[in-house]
Amino acid sequence: MILALAGSSTCAACHKVEYTSQIETSMAHAMEPVAGCIILKQHAVLTFRDGVYHYRIERQGDQSLYSVTDGKNTVTVPLEYAFGLGKAGQTYVFELDGKMYESRVSFYAALNGLDLTTGAANLQPGNLREAAGRLMDRRGAEDCFGCHSTSATREHLQNPESLTPGVTCEHCHGSALAHVEGFRQGKPAAMKNLSALTTEELSDFCGQCHRTWAQIAADGPHDINNVRFQPYRLANSKCYDPSDKRISCVVCHNVHQEVVGSDSFYDRKCLACHASAKHCAVSTQNCVSCHMPKLELPGAHYKFTDHQIRIVRANASYPP
């Protein structure tokens, strides 16, 4: 069943400040139709070569055509969706013979160009179709669209035009239809109140997309490839307390605003627990620059903040 949504613009009537800032965040643009994709609009032609395979993305009007050739045969399809705003990278989804595929190449901001999609370097294509992209099974498609769009269901995937691209208000708070209609009747239905969740509950809630501790602990990866799964890394911190709200996700990150990149911004967050930083022999500011180092995920061309808070010693191995 397709869940009926009121639309984020409806929320703006009462929550203008939150709506205005949230709609500009990377989360709100976690997925977008290719017709409106800024990166593809700004790059009329993108090319890349991997062995015998040559890749080309060419903008034509509102379309971006994706071509892969081995020198003898060529596959050309229109790209349908762009996943990721491009702060780190952007991957594309296309349809071929009624099935969805993840493009084998992605755009990386650090390169201002294409390279193999993260994880693809370890998979050698056996034919042209495999060189074009990874077939998304039903579960994979549901997971990808479920995290990059709002309240996507299996029925949405059968009717892509019904998708609400990006993570918007109703993705986290639930459909606002009953809430809005209730106001008209003087009895507004309650929305999902995330502030009432415990630190552990909030970690699991955010972990629906960012992966929970239990998921990674059970299924991995158990190496540096898990650095981008923040709930897992945070829960492994020595100072993590599932009942202490001072270390919950939303204490450091206002989900209605873009993530702050300044190290100094988080000092007061650290001092909420560590009343004095004077005992630190290195510094009394920019705490996260040492205790939450930025680490590059192989092939991602981007450094992710490691949320496993710890004393990082020179030449120490990565704690999986």
Secondary structure by P-SEA (a helix, b strand, c coil): cbbbbccccccccccaaaaaaaaacccccccccccccaaaaaccbbbbbcccbbbbbbbcccbbbbbbbcccbbbbbbbcccccccccbbbbbbbcccccccccbbbbcccccccccccccccccccccccccccccaaaaaaaaaaacccccaaaaacccccccccccccccccaaaaaaaaaacccccccccccccaaaaaaaaacccccaaaaacccccccccccccaaaaaacccccccccccccccccccccccccccccccccccccccccccccccccccccccbbbbbcccccccccccccccccccccccc
